[in-house]
Amino acid sequence: MWGMIATWRMALEGVEKGCDMLMQGRSAGDAVEAAIREVEDFPYYKSVGYGGLPNEEMEVELDAAYMDGDTLSVGAVAAVRDYANPVSIARRLSQEPVNNLLVGEGAEKFAHKEGFERKNMLTDRAKAFYRKRQREVAQQELKPYAGHDTVGMVCLDGNGKVTAATSTSGLFMKKKGRVGDSPIVGSGFYADSKVGGASATGLGEDLMKGCISYEIVRLMKEGLHPQEACERAVNLLDKELKERRGKAGDLSLIAMNREGQWGAATNIEGFSFVAAAEGQRPRVYLVKRGADGHCTFEEASGEWLDDYMRTRMAPVEE
Ligand code: ASP
């Protein structure tokens, strides 16, 4: 059995590519890296890789991670600038004995020495979004951070290896140097080939409070189905945050176990994800959360998918 699950519709082309590789017998490491790179390279996805939205100082600072569920090796970069594929730098770091999570300049130096492709990741389109947001914030129409998403994936290959990986430009208009959950093991991602894997998207500051990806893998290890594990972890963290802090940020999670069964849960409206497994082509699902916290899915319609691409590629009205 092989399979892949990933956060948001933007993962679709990547998951299709990853699944082709898994079908050809390639490893979960290669498939998840190639799948995330596909999302990083597409200029119209404005929260990952090239075309990602900048921080307060109009710099694109990227976070990414990779985890090998066989060895539990982890590699990650945070606040890295001007490299085309942060996920590949993260995977390379996972092979080091120590120094597995590098930030900012240190990460860039490592990437340079290792010959990773440099690229100016700030596009004209992202600059236009920045200027537009500055105006909207000045007019008090919007919170500065709105408009962020992470591509997070879990992959299982035919040999039973589970991997997880993430990539994001983090919160739009974040402070320089801000790091979210996505490069933090156990929060943004976790993979254990004996159990399965999980990955998160949403408000990093809140996702980290629950070490939520690890928590989901832990629940699966206790025998819960990925769906039950995702719902239980999301609902509990959402409840705790509301009780103790008065509010909870966005929490959306995906998970897959070593049998290729999968699940997803969220505390928001509008979460989408992509899932595929042997005998089940990659499909985009939309999540509906019931009043009791139970999440159900429906496959995205052709109209929804067309509309998604249209809005992603529409000119930015400044
Ligand atoms: N979790 C990411 C962060 O806090 C953003 C997101 O997934 O929307 O950086």
Residues whose N, C-alpha, C, O or C-beta is under 5 A from the ligand:
A	BS01	LIG	H148 D149 T150 G170 L171 G180 D181 A200 T201 G202 L203 G204 E205
